[in-house]
Each structure stands twice: as C-alpha cells, then as structure tokens.
Amino acid sequence: MDDAKGTSNVDKILGGNGKKLHAHEIRIRRTAEKGKYIAVHQLRDKHGNMPNDGQRAEAEYPLSSPEEMIAHLQQHMGNEPDSEEAS
C-alpha cells in the first residue's frame, strides 16, 4: 500500500466535521456578574438526533449585555414567533 495514499485516506476519515448540526433548543442563564448571560445551544441534526460522530451536543456563548442577548436570539431563532395556534 502506498504510504501517501494511506495517509490521505486517514486524513479523509479523521478530518471530516461530521453531520451538520443546528440549534435545537437555546437556554439562557445569568452569570454572577450583573447584566451578563450565557446562551447554551443544544445541537441536533436535521432529524432531531443528538450527534454520535464525536461532535459536541452543546455550545455555549457568553453574552455581555441584554442587547447582545437579544441580538444573539434574533440571529439564531429569527424575529417571528412560532404560530402553533389555529387561526
């Protein structure tokens, strides 16, 4: 087996990023410092399954102000609320 070819196969297997994950749920918590927050994203694939390919199931984002928290939520969740009510 060619050594360069074997190395490229290993890089292809280990160098992959896994499935594309999306924010399934976002939790916000306050920190000990007044006015600062942490957004915790639960990550899932497009079928709602937790990652099983070595990727992390959560991501944390420190937010330094209420305005930054609102901007973060608008960026990740959109501006329109879900309408689950029957019209």
N, C-alpha and C positions, 0 to 999 in steps of 0.2 A: 504494500500500500504506500502510495506517495505521501511523504510527510506533510507537504504543503496542502494537499487535498484533505488529509485527515484533520489538520489544523483548521481549515476553512469550515469543515463540517461541524466541528466543536464550536467554533465561533457562531455559526448559524443557529445551533441549538441553544447555547447559553446566552447569546446576545439578543434574543428576542425579548420584547417587552410584555408578552402575554396578551390576553384579551383586552379590548378597550373597555374601560370602566367608566361609570357615570355616577354622579351623586344621587343616591337612592333616598337618603334622609340626611338632614342637616340639624344638628343640635347646637345651641348657643349656650355658653355658660360665662358667668362673670369671673374675673380674676380678683385677687386680693386688692389690686390697685383699682381705685375708683375710676369708672369710665372706660375700662379696658375689658375686652371679651376674647373668647376663643371659640371659633367655629369648628365643629367636628363633623366631617362628612363621612357617612357610611357609604362605601363604594360597592357597586354591584355591576354585573354585566347586563347586556340588553334584555336578558331573560329574568333578571332579578336574582341571580345566583351570586353568592359570595365568590371571590377569586380563589381558585385552588391551584394556581400556577406559580405560587411564590410571591405574588404581589400582596401588598398590604390591603386590608379591608377597611381601613380608616385613614383619613388625612386630617391634620389639624392646621388651622390658620389663625395666627394671632392678629387681633384687630385692636387698634389703639384708640378708637373713638366710636361713639354711636353712629356718626355719619359714615365712617368706614364700614361698620357692620351693615348698615342699610345698603350701601353700595355693593358690598360683597353678596348680600342676599339677592339683590336685583340682578347682579351678573350671573349668579348660578341658578336662580329659581325663576327669573322672569318677573315682569311687572304685573301680569294679570293673575288674579287668584283663580284657583280651580273652581269650576262651577259644576258641582255634583247635584245641585238641586234640580228638580223637574220644573220646567217652565210652565 
